[in-house]
């Protein structure tokens, strides 16, 4: 654990003994803790829990599911950008003054793992193993900082395959930042150990996986709820 307490507005760095739920609060509203230095969880604010409650609710209509999911994704991307390196950049304001600002170091590319994404990976429902169907990435992907986006992180198979695809295209592991809505403690622990130089930012770490390797309590099939009319 860090020597200085983490500010309330900063993401929680998940370090500590194994993965566990905080005991003094209901597990449904408290993200589990995993023992990984490279995993960060968004601050568990009332706003975030309310947004998560909307997309978890089986009665939430598709339009609302999309709206609230996009809001959480925006929070994840905003936090993810905070983990990218920056360099100093002096600019001139409209009143002729110099402002000592910052700019990102190099280009950034967002890569999604979804049915209509840049890397199409789907899980075989019988074996629970990932299958790569398609990928379309920029030719200069090896020179970019990559925000890898995947809404649900169960066993980690799809994310692992996506990272291997990116590394196969020349992207260094420490230039990949994995952003995720809801993760299982089992999957995220093994994934973080397999790729120790990669950073993970997630909105919530759930209780675990059921016998079918579905996240519980989870939110169902994200792709079906987001895309199916």
N, C-alpha and C positions, 0 to 999 in steps of 0.2 A: 504494500500500500504506500502511496506517495506520502512524503513527510508533511507536506502542506495540504490542508483540506481542499477538496475540489469546490470551486464556487458553484452556487446553485444554478447559474446560467451556463455552465460549461458541461460538455458531454462527460458522462461517467466512463472512466477507463476501467475495464473489467479485469481487475486483478484480485487475487485472493484464493482461498482454499477451494479447489474444484468448482463445480457449478451448484448453486443453491438458491432458493427463494428467500427473500427477506421475511423473517418469521413474524414480525410484529404488524404486518399489514396483509390484507387479502391478496393471495397470489395472482388473482385476476388483474390487479392494478399495479403490480410490482414486477418489473423485469428481473429475470433471474441473473445471477452473477456468474461469469465464467472466468477461469484462471488463464487469461491470455493478455499479454501486454499490448498486443496489436488490435484489440477489439474495443470499440467505443460505442456507448449506448446514448441516445439522445436523452436530455433531461426529462425525467418523468413528470412533466407538468400537467396540471388539470386540463389544459388545452389539448395536449397530445393524447391523454387517456380518453378524453371525450371524442376525439377524432377516431381513435382506434375502436372505441365502442360502437361508433356508427358503422364502420366497415366490417366489424365482427358480427353485427346483428343480422341474422338470416332474413329479417323482414325489411331490411333497407333496400329501397328500389335502386335499379341500375344507375340512374342519373345521379342520385345522391352518393352511391358507392364510388362512382368515378370522381365526383367533385371532392369528396373527403380523402380519397386515396391520393389524388393529385396534390392536395394540401400537405399531406405527410411526406410525399415524395419531394416537394419543394423544400421542406425542412431538412430532409436528408441531404439533398444536393447542396443547400446552403452550408450545412455543417461539413460536408465533404470538401468543399472548396477551401474551408479553413485549414485543411490538412495539406494543401498543395504549397510548394515553395514559391516565394515571391522575391522580387528584386526592387531596389529603389528606382523611382522614376520621377523626375522633376517636371512639372507641367506649368504652363502659364495660364492664369485665370482670365476671364473677360475684362477684369479691371486692371490687368497688366502686372499682377503680382505673381511671384513664384510660389508654388505649393510643392512641398516635399512629399510625394505620394509613393504608391507601390503599384506594381503590375505583376501578373502571373509569369512565372519563368517557363516559357515554352507554350506550345499549343496544347489544348485539352480536347479530348474526344469522349463522348458518352456512348457506351456500348450496352445495349439492353439484351436480356435473355428472356424473350417473350415470343408469342406466336407470330408476331409481325416484326420482330426485332432484327438487329444486325447479326446476331448469332442465334440461330434457331436450334434450340436443344429441348427435347421433350423427354419426360420420364416414361419408361415402359411400365404400364400399370400392373403387369404381372410380375416382372422381375425387380421393379423399383430402380432399375439402372438407367442412366441417361443415354440418349442417342443423339448424335449430331446430324442434323439434316441440311444445314445451310449456314454460310457465314459470308458477310459482305462488310469489309473493313477498309478504311482509307489506306492508300498505298504507303503513306508515310506514318502509319500507326506506330511503328517502332520508335519514332521520335516524339511521340505525344505522351501526355499524362492521361491515363485512361480511368474514367469513372465507370466501373462495371455495375450494371443495374439489374437486380433480380428481386421481385417482390417477396417470394416465399423461399426460405432456406431451411429445408427439412433435413435430408441426409447430407446435403452438400455436393451430391454427385454432379448436378448440372453446373454449379459454380466452379467446381474443380475442373471439369472439362473445358469450360469457357476460359479459365485462366491458362490452361495448357494450350488452347488455341492461340491466345494472345502471346504467350511466351514463344510459341512456335513461329509467330510472325515477327519475333525479335523484340517484343516489349519486355523490358526488365521488370522483374517481380516488384521491385520497390517503386515502380511508376504506376502500379495498379491500385486503385482504391475501390473496394467493394461496398456498394450501398444496398441496403436491404430493409424491407418493411418489418417482417416478422421472422425470427429465426428459432430453431430448436437449439437447446444447450448442447446436445450431443453433436449435431452437425457443425455448429460454429466452433466448438472446441477442437474437433479434429481438423477442420479447415484451417483455423488459425495456426495450428501446430505444423501443418503441411506446408503452409506458405508464411513463414515467420516475418518476411520482409514486406509483406502486403498488409495494408491497413483495412480494417472492417468497420463500417459505421452502420448501426442498425437502430431501428426505432424501438424494438421490443424483443426480448428473449423469452419465449413462451415456456410452458411447463415441461414439454417433451414431445415424444412421438408415440402414436398408438401402434397397434399390431400391424397396421398397413403402412406404417411409416408416414402417416399424415400428422401435421403439427396440431397439437391440442393445447388450449382450446381452439386456437387457430381462427380462420375466417372462411374456410371452404376453399374451393378452387378459384384462385384470383383471376386467372385468365377467363374462365367461364363467366364470372360475375362482372368483369370489366368489359368484355367484348360481346357476349351473347345478348341479343335483344329479346 
